[in-house]
Amino acid sequence: MIEIFPVSSLERIYPDKRPKAERRGAMAKNEVYSFQVAYFFDYNLRDMTVKIDGPLKDFIEVRQIELVPATSPNTWKGDGYLVTDKPFLCPDVLRPLNTRALTARYNTYNGLWVTVRGDNLPVGRHTVRIALMGEYGEIMATEYTLEVLDFDLSQRELIYTNWFHYDGIANYYNLTLFSKKYMPIMDSFVKKAVSHGVNMLLIPMFTPPLDTRVGKERLTCQLVDIEVKNGEYVISLDRLIAFMRHVSDLGIKYFEMSHLFTQWGAKACPKIVAKVDGRTKRIFGWENASTSLEYKEFLSIFLPILRKRLKDEGLFERCYFHISDEPNEKCINEYKAAKEIFKAHMPDGIIMDALSHYDFYKDGLVENPVCGTDAIDIFIENKVPNLWAYYCCAQSDKYLSNRLMGFEPVRNRVIGVQLYQNGIKGFLHWGYNFYNSVLSDEPIDPYLITDAGCGLQSGDCYVVYPGRNGALDSARHEVFFDGLQDMRLLYTLEEKIGRDKVLELLESHGYSGFRTYPHSYKSLLELRRTVQKMILE
C-alpha cells in the first residue's frame, strides 16, 4: 500500500498512526501558513524529490519532518492532557530538502512540512499540488486548496524574547564565541528567531547567570571588555555596542540586557572576567556576594558608563534590564538590595524580571513583571499595566499551554488566543537553544537528548536544532508562531469591531484565562474561520 494526503499543522504525523486528512485552509495576504503532507510506503524508498505546482509554487518551502526521541514527555504534576506519558518518537525536526535526500521508511507514515509565505500573496482560491518524484517520474501526488483572503494581519506588536544561549552554538559547532566562523552561524539562529516573531534578544554584557549549578560556570560569553590597571577599572563598551548594532540589522528591536545578579535569589555576582596584569581572569562570580563592597564599587563605575554610552548611541530606550531571574519570597531582601544598587546608578532603566509573587509587584520591587501563566491571574485581576507572561517546565499542568513534545500541537498554539484575550504585552521563554544538560553540567546533542539529560520535560529547552550550516526549525516552533499569528488575526478583527466584541466571541467559543479552552484542534480552526469571515464582512 502507498498513499499520500494533506494534514493540518495541528496534527502530528507519527510513524505508527494514520493522521486525519485536512484538505483546505485560508490565510491573510501577509500571513505565513503551514500544512503537512503525510505519505506511506510498504517498502523503503530513498532519493525522492518533491515537485510543487500551482499559482503559489514560488511562495512555497517544503521540508522533511524528522523524528527525535521524546524521552521525558510527562509533566511531573500531570493533568492527563498528554500525547502519552511514555517515551515516544516525536516528529519535530524540519530538514530542508536540499540538505538530505527525501526518504520513506518501510511501513511507516512520513511527513513533509509545507510553508507558504509572501509579503502580498495573490488573492483567491488556489490549488497546491504536491508530488513525490522517483527516478522514473512521479510516484504519487496530492492536492491542498488554500484560499488567500483579501486582508492583511494587524501589525500590532507583542514584545517577544526567547533566551538565546550563545554557548550552545559555540559548543555544538566547536567554535570560538563571536569569531569570524561563529558569527554567520549565530546570525542564522537570530534570523530564524526574528522570522518567528522574536523582536527582543538577550545581550550578554557578562556571561548570563542562568541555569548554572552553584559554584560552577558556563563558557565565558562577555561583550564588555574590562581591564584592571593599578587597581582601577578601564571599561570598553565598543564590542557591546557593535554587537547591538549588528543584531539590530538582523531585525532585533529591543535588547534584554543580561542579569546583573544570580538566578533564584540575587545572592551572588554573575561571572565577570577582566584582564589583570595582562592575564584574563575571573574577577566576580559565585564567591562574591551580590551586595559586597567590591561589586557595589564595580557597578558604581560600570552602570553610569553603560547608561551614558547607550544614551549617546540612541539605544537606551530600547533596553530592558534584569536584576535576578525568578526571585521568590525567601529572597525578597536580597532582591530589594540588588535593585537599590542598580537604581542608584541607572534610575531611569526599565527593569523586567520573571516572577510569580504578586507581593514583589505590589511592593514596587518590579515595575514590569513577567509572570508565570500558572500565577498570572492575580496580576490580571488587579489590572497590572504592561503585563508580560512566560512559561517553562513548571507551567505544565492544569491544562496550561506549553510547547513541550508531550503536548498536542493545539496546546502549544492556543497561547496566541490567550495572549490576546488577557491583554498581554510581552512573552518570554527561557529555552530557544539551550543545548546543555540541566544546570549546564555538560553540553548535549539535541538530536539525542531532548530532556536536558533527564532533568526537564522533552522540548522545554529548545525550539531550533543546529543544522550543518545554521539553525533548523522544529514543528513546535512553527506551531507556536502560528499562535502568534492567531493573536494578530484577533487584533485585525478588533480594529474593525472593537475589543469588547472580540472578547465576547472568544468567550462564546469556550476561551477563558490561561486554563480554559477547547481541546480539539478543529475548534481552533473553526474560530479562525469565523474571525476571517467577520473581518471580510
Summary of the structure (lengths in Angstrom):
residues: 537
radius of gyration: 24.1
end to end distance: 45.3
largest distance: 78.8
contacts: 1806
relative contact order: 0.14
helix: 28%
strand: 29%
